[in-house]
Amino acid sequence: MAHKKQRKIIKTIISEGVRYYERGKYSKAIDKFRQGLKLNHRNKEALSYINKITQKYFEKGMTFYKKNEYNKAISCWDKILEINPGNKEIKMWRRKAKKDFNEKVYVFYKNGIDKYNEGNYPGALTLWKRGLECAPGHKEMQQFFIEANLAQGILYYRENKLGGAILYWKEILKIKSKYPKALKYLRRAKTKQKRLRELNNKSSP
């Protein structure tokens, strides 16, 4: 009687897992299948679905990897390692993606420095922005990005291209919301904008 009751509980749990699986909620499905396996570690249906989910995560990771979206690929493969920490093939792909990711970020960083040294601040900023999208925590690239935005904003400010200057300085605030120089220059630019508008209004007939 006890075994019959346990089989019924397992069946209910696995059914819940299948419903999550069919809705694409794989993390919740995995939790249910694991719950079922705790009661019966040989449950073929639970094991089968876990293998299916593992395969889906692997394939999704490979799709991201082929698009050079290494962080997303790593995220998919990490989910497999949560299921099976000893999976050697996934560990190998994860190492490869991490290596490729670091190389990609370095290219953005280094090429950006070359542009910056040439005085091509917009070109440098484009590269560093892409690099920071990949690696938001890259401190050196962040600092170069801030300095280039400051410099380009100052150039625009001196040419009275105040809208453009403001846009460059606002880019800095997306990274560091209280960066003193950016805030100071923004106040100056907005004050100058206001003063120019007032002069234009006075000169208008």
N, C-alpha and C positions, 0 to 999 in steps of 0.2 A: 504493500500500500504506500509506504514511504517513497519507494523508488518511482512509483507511478506519479505521485505528487511532484517529485523532483523533475521528472521528465516533462510534466506539464508546465512547470515554472521555467525550465530551460527553453521550451518551445515558445513560450510567451516572450521571453527575453530576446531570443533570436529573431522572432517575428518583428519585434520593435526595431532591432538592428537592420533588418531588411528594408523596413519602411524608411528609415533614415538613409540607407544606401540609395534607394530608388529616388530619393529627393535630393541626392547629391551632398548630404550632410555626413561626410565620411568620418569626421572626428567623433561625432555622436554615435555613428554606426559601430566604429571600432570599440568604443566604450561598452556598448551592449554585447558585442561578440566576445570581448574579453570577460565580461561578467558571466556570460554563458559558459565559457571555457574554464572558469574557476570551479563551476559545478560539474563540468565534464570536459576534461582537457583534450578528449579525442573527438569532440563534436565536429563531424565532417563539414556540416553546413557553415558553421562559424569559421572554421579554418579556411574553407573555400572562399568565403566573402572577404576575409582578411587578405588573402592572396590577391583577390581581384582589386581591392583598394590599393594594395602595395604596387601593383602593376600600373594602376591609373596614376598614382603619384609619380612613379618612375617616368612614365610616358609624358606626363605634363612637365616634369622637370627637364626632360630631353628637349621638348618643344621650346621652352624658355632658353635652354642652353644654346640651341642652334640659332636663336635670335640674339645671342650675346647678352641676354638678360640673366646674368649669372646669379645675382642675389635671389631672384625668384626661383631659379632652378635649385639653389641650395636650400631654400625654404621648403620646397616640395620633398627633397631627399631627406631633410631633417625629420620630416614626418614619418618616413619609412624607418629611420633609425630609432624613432620613439617606439615603433612596433617591434623592430628587430635590431637592437643595438650592435649585433655582431655581423651585420651584412657587409661583407668585404667589398663586393662590387659597388655598392652605394658609397661606401667610404672612399673608394678609388675615384669615382665620378665627382664626389664632393671636393676632394683635394684638387682635382683637375680644374673644376669650376672656380675654386678659390684662387688658384694660381692665375688663371686666365683673367679673373676679375681684377686682381692686383696689378697685372700688366696693363689692362685697359685703363684703369684709374691713373697709373703712372704716365701713360701716353698723354692723357688729357692734361695732367699736371705739367709735364715737361714741355709739351708743345705750347701750352699757355704761357710758360715762362719765356720761351723764345719770342712769342708775339709781344709780350709785355716789354722785353728788352729792346725790341724794335720800335717801341712807342705805339704799337697797334693795340690800344687798350680794348676796343670793341671785340677784336679777334680773340684776344686773351680771355676776355670775359665770357665769350661764347663757349670756349673750351672748358674753362673752369666751372661754368654753370653746369655743363653736362657731366663733368667729373664729380661735382658735389651732389648731383642727382643720384649718382652711383654710390658715392661714399660721403654722406653728409657730415661725418665726424672727422674728415681729413683736415687737421688743424692748419697745416702749412698752406694748403690750397684755399682754405677759408680766408686766411690773412691776406694772401695775394688778391683774392677776389674783392675783399674790402678795400684794399689800397687802390686797385685799379678803378673801382667804382667811384671812390673819392676823387681820384685824379681826373677821370673823364667828366665827372660832374662839375669840377672846378673849371675845366676848359669850357664847358657849355655855359657856366655861370658868367664867365668873363666875356663871352660872346652874346650875352643877354638871351641865351636859349634856356630860359628858366624852367620851362616845362620839362625839357630833356634832362636838365641837371637834377631836378626833383626826382625824376624816375630812377636815375642812377643811385641817388642817395637812399631812396626807398628800398632798393635791392639789398642794401646793407642791413636795413632794419628787419628784413625777412630772416636774416641769420642771427643778428644781435639787436634786439628790439630797443636797447637803451645805449647804443653806441654813441658816445658823446659828440664826436666830430660830425657824424651824419646828422644828428639832431640839431647841432649848432648851424650847420650849413643849410639845412632845411628851413630853419627859422629865418635866416638871412634871405634865402631865395623867396620865401612867401612874403616877407616884408617888402622886398624889392618889387615883386609882382604887384602888390597892393599899391605901392607908390607910383609905379608906372601906369597902372589903371587910372589912378586919380589924376595924374598929369594929362593922360589922354582925354579923360572926361572934361577937364578944364579947357583943353585946346579945341575940343569939338564945338562947332557953331551951335 
